[in-house]
Amino acid sequence: MRRNAVNLLSSSFCLAATVLLVAQSANGGVTYTSIRHVVSNEYASPTKATLNNNATVTWDEDDANMIGGGGVSVHQWWQWPGGAGMYTNPRSLNDNGNTVFYQSIDGGAQAIQFGGVDPIVAVPGTPLPTGTLYIVTEINNANLIAAALGGVDSGGAPKYVYTITAAGTGKTTIATEGDVIDGNTLQSSFWSPFNNGLHINNAGDVMFLAHLNAQPGDTFDEIDRGMYFHDGTSIRTVIDTTAGVGAAFDLLIRSAFNDSGKIVFTADRPDGHEGVYTINSDGTGLTMLVDTVGAYASFGEVSINNGGRVAFQADLDDDPADSDLNGQRGLFDGPDPLTNRIIMEGDQLFGRDVTIVDVYQHFLNDNDQVVFVAQTGPGGGSGQFHYDVVVATVPEPAMVGLLAVGALALLRRRRR
């Protein structure tokens, strides 16, 4: 396997509760900065990191939310109280350093919590029905929150998507289960919480993925899917799997969009392949960026910045005839897993082999920086590994291609 050479540029030094490491990659000039380094088991390790345009990062660690980087010293800004109840991880961090998440304590007090750099407070006017199992929240730079209520039991209340300010004012319902949009009926789990299906941008637009038209006996894969866009005034269909260009897909899976309304998403096709696509918010300009007819086997999270650049998580093929294709997971920004690689399992990072690469949502910012959590190891103890929350600065793909021109043919094999 070809490994990415990384040279340590500076020694470790302490900053607050973190170890800061800076390394330079030989793979197209990608630089990696660790803003948090711990040696731990998997249950107390960092996970679910997201960043803003100031390179400030928030992540989950041992039932606590952490924040650091971008001029902010690493510190814990919220701890789950006593391990009771549940909460959702922050999905977006605005450029003011604030985020939102859902808190439910023993099925009782439930609210949307707002904060980050600011103190954590409950958003006024957001009491949720007893029994609510899940809510998805995101926040933009104007501190406008998009939220979606869902779960198996929501106290008899219909599931819905809405916006509300961090001050608890101006609550506006965008869509409710049972709504009919362009002839399609939104289903009870319509907002797809586990598949990165709800977003708000800095223009105040909201987009979400939906389950449609389910009939008794339908399996999960048989239910139609739709993508919807709300511009602050009205809602419209971007694409759905019942008609038009959307009929080319079986499932709409993950998504993200930028301030101009450009959407990136992953989708399954009837031919058994999966792809990463972009589309405009009015349903025009559908473009395939990459698919699994090649070295990629499957796709995970996707992210798009305001320059239109896309990064995505992917697993490679497991091809016994090619030592470069053995099912590794990594982050990429184009069709060639070698020249468009940001980081991949099997690379070296800070002098250790990368064994796991994990990303969450909003992992690419407007400065072409990507955040991820890397497991490297072992850590010297039973069941322990090194974990780093890493911000990588990635040059433009064209530059990477020029620097790696001699390796262009290494990962061209097609799936069998």
N, C-alpha and C positions, 0 to 999 in steps of 0.2 A: 504494500500500500504506500502511496506517496504521502509523506507527512509534511505538514507546513512548518517551515523553520521559523522559530521565534527566538529572538535574542533579547535577554534582559538588559535594559538600558540603564536602570538605576536600582539601587538597593532598596529594600523595604524600609519604610519609616512609618511611624504611628501618627494618626490623625484622629483625635477623639477615640471612638471605639473601633476604628477600622484599621486595616493595613492597606496602604495604597501602593500598587505596583504599576509600572508603566513598561510596556513591551512593544517592540516594533516587529511587524511581520514582514517576511520576504515575499508574501503572496500579494503582489500588487500594491504594496505600501499601506496595507491596513494596519492601524494602530489600535492597541487594546489597553484600556485603563481599568483596573480593578478598583471599584470604590468600596467593596466589602469582601473580605476574605475570612472564612471560618473553616475550622476543621471540626466535622460533626458527623452524626449519622443522618440518614435521609429524612427522619421525622422532624429534626430541628434545623434543616438546611434552608437556605434562601430559595425562594421560588416566586413565580408570577410577578416578574419585574416589568414596569412600564416607565416611560420617560417623557419629558416635555422638551420644548425647543431650547431650554437653558441647560440641558443635560442633567437636570435634577431627576432622580429616580426614586420611585417607591416600590417596595416589594414586601412579601410576606415572609416571616421567619419565626418559627416556633410559636405560632398563635399570636404573633404581634406584627403590626405594620411598621416598617422601617422607612426612613427617607434619608437621602444623602446625595452627594455629588453636586455639580453645578454651583459650587460656592457654598453649599449647605453642608455642614458637618453631619456625619452619620449619627443618627439617633433614632430611638424608638418614639413614635408619636401616638401610638395607640396599642393597648394590650387587651386581648379578649378577657372580660371579667370572669375570673374564676373557672374558666373552661366551660361555662354553662351556655346553653343556647347555640346560636350560630350567627355567622356574618359572612358577607361576600367580600372578596378581595377587591380593592380599587381597580377599575378597568381603565381609567384615564386620569392623567395628572395635568392640570392646565398650567399655562405659563406663569401664573401667579403662585404656583406651588401648592395648589389645593386640589382635593379630590373628594369623592363621595363614595359611600358604601352603605349597605343595608345591614341593620342590626336587629336580631330577635333574641330575647332572653327567655328561655324556657317557654316559648310559645306565648309569652305575655307581652311586655312592652316591646313595641316594634316601631322602628323609625328609620328614616334616611339620615345618616350622619355626614356632616360636612367638615372639612378641615384639611390639615396637612402641615404646612408651615404655621397657619393660624391654629388656635385651639380647636379641638374637636367639639362640635355642638350638634344637637339634633336640629334638623331643618324644621321650622315651625309649619304646622298645617299638613304634616305627612303621616298621621297615624294610619296604620295598616290593619286590615281585618285580622282578628285572632285566627291563627291557623295558617297564615300565609307562609308558604314554604320557600319562596324564592322571589327575589326582585333584582333586576339588572339596572344599574345606574351608570351614567356618564355625565361629564361636566365640560363646559367650554370656557373660553377666556373671560366671558362676561358673567361667569358663575351661574349660567343657566343650566339646569339639570334636566336630562332626559331619563325617564324611568319606565320600567315595564313590570307590572305585577303579574305573577304567575304561580306555578306549582300545582300540585294535585288538589290541594284544599286551600281555598282563599276565603273561607268563611261564607261561602255562598255568593260572594261578589264576583261579577264578571272580570276576566282578565283584561287589562287595557294598557296602552302606551300613552304617556303624558309628559308634559314639561312643567317645571316649576322653578322659581328662582331659589337661590340659596337662602334668601330671607323668608322663604315660605309663601311668597305672593305669586299671583298670576298663574295659578295652576290651570293648564289647558289640556284637555283630552284630545289626543290625535286619532286614536283608533281603539275600538273595543271588540272583543270576541262577538261573532255574529254579524258584524258589519259586512255589507256586500260592496265590494269595490270592483268595478269593471266586470260584474257578473260572477265574481268569486267570493266565497264566504270564508272569513277569517275563523280559524278554529281556536279551541280553548288554550292550546299551548302554542299560540301562533307566533310568539316572538322569539322562539328558538334560543333560550338563554345560554345553553351550554355550547353553542356554536358561533359565538361572537356575532350575534344577530341584531344588536341595537347600537346606534351611534348618533352622536350630535357633533356638528362642526362649529367653527367659530362664526359662521354666517347665521347660526341659529336653525339650520336645516336638520331634520331628523330622518334617518333611514332605518328600516328594519326588515328582517326576513320573516316569512309567514308560512304556516301550514294552512292548506286550503281544501275545502270541499270533501272532507273525510266522510266516508260512508261506513256503516257497520260492517265489520269484518275486514276492512282495509288494514294491511300491514303498514309498518312505518315507511317502508320504501315505496308503497303504492300511493301515498298521500301526495297531492300536488303541492308545489311550493311557489311562493311569490316573493318579490322584492319591492318595497314601497318607499316613497320619498315624500316628505312633507316640507314645504318651503316656508312654513310659518303661517300660511294662509289656507292652503288646500293640499290634499293628498293625491298622489297619482301612482299608477303602476309603472315600475321601471321595466320589469321583466317577470313573466311567470311561465311555469312549465306546461300550461294548458294550450298555448297558442303562440303564433309568431316565432321570433327567434328563440324564445324560451323553450319551445317544444323540442329543441335539440338537446335538452338536458333532462335527466331524471331527478336529480337533487341539487338544490342550491345549499351550500354547506357553510362556508365562512365568508366574512365580508369586512370591508373597511371603506371609508371614503374621505376625501379631503375638502378643503374650504370652497373649492370651485364646483363641488358635486361629482367629481370623477370617482367612480366606484371600482374597487377591485374585489373579486370574489373567486371562490373555488366551487367547482360543480362536477358532478358525475354525469357521464353520457351513456346512452343506451348501448354503445359498443364496448362498455366495460372499462373505458379509460376515464381519467380525471384530468382536469386542467385548471389553470389560473387564467382569469379573464379580466378585462376592464370594460366598462360601459359608462356612458354618460347618464345623468340622472333623468333625462327625457327618453331613455331607452334606445338612443342611437349610438353608433360607434362601437358595437360589440367587437372586441379584439381578443384573440387568444395570445397569451404571452408564452406559455409553455404547457406541455401536457405529458402524460405518462407513456407516450409512444417514443421512448428513448430511455435515457439513463435514470430518470426519476420514476419511483414506484408509487408514491403517494404524497399528498400535500397536507400541511397543517395550517398554522396561523399565517395570515397575510397582513401587510401594512402598506400604506401609500402616503407619500408626503405631498406638500403643496407644489413641489416641482414636478409631480407626476411620477416620481421614482417609486418602484415597487420592490419590496423584499418579502421573502416567503420562507417558511419552514418546509422541509421535504425530507423524505426517506429515499435513498438510492436503491436501485435494483440489487438483488443478491445474485450475482452472475459468477459461477465457479470458474468460468473461463477468463475472468478479468479481475485481477487483484485489487483494482481501484473501485470495483462495484461489489461491496459485500454488505449491503443493507444499512450503511451508515446514515445517521440523521444529521442534518446541518441546516445552516441558513445560507440563502442564495439570493441573487438579484438578477438572474437571467437564465437563459436556456442551457448553458454549458456548466455542469457541476464543478468543473475545474477552474475555468477562467472567471466564473461568476460566483465563486465560493467566498463567503464571509468568514465562516468557521464551520468545522465539521468534526464529528467524532473520529478519533484517530490522529487529528492534528496535535501539535504540541502548543501549550499555552503556559507561560511562566515556568517553563522547564519541566512540565508534567504532561502526560498524555491525557487528552480530553476523552472522557468516557460517556458523558451525557451533555447534550446541548438543549436547553429549555428556553422557550420564549412564551410570552403572554400576549397581550393586546397592546396596540399603540407602541410598538417596539422600534419604529423608524421615525426620526424627526426631520425637520426641514433643513438641518445642517448635515444630512447624510450620516447621522450617527444612529447606531443600532444598539439596543440593550439586550443582553441575554444572561442566563445563569449557566455557568459551566461547572460540571463535576469533573475533577481531575484527582488522580490518586495513585495508590491509596494514601491515607492520612497517617499511617503509623499505628493505628489502634484497630481493634476488632470492629469491623462494620463501619469504620469511619473513612471519610474521604475529604479532600480539599474542595471547597465550593467558593466560587467567585461570582459576584455581580459585576458584569463587565460592560463598559461602554466602548464600542468599536467605532472608529471613524473610518469610513469606507470611501475610497476614490470612485470616480465615475466608472461605470462598466467599461467604457471605451478605453480608459487608461489601463485598466486591468488587462484587457485584451492585448494591448501593445506590449506590456511587460511580460506576458506569458505566451507570446505568439508561438514559441517553440513547442508548446504542449497542447496545442489546439485539438489534436487528433486522438488524445489519450482516452477520452470518455465518450466516444461516438457510437458505441455498440447499441444496437436496437434490441428491444425486448423480444423474447421468443414466444 
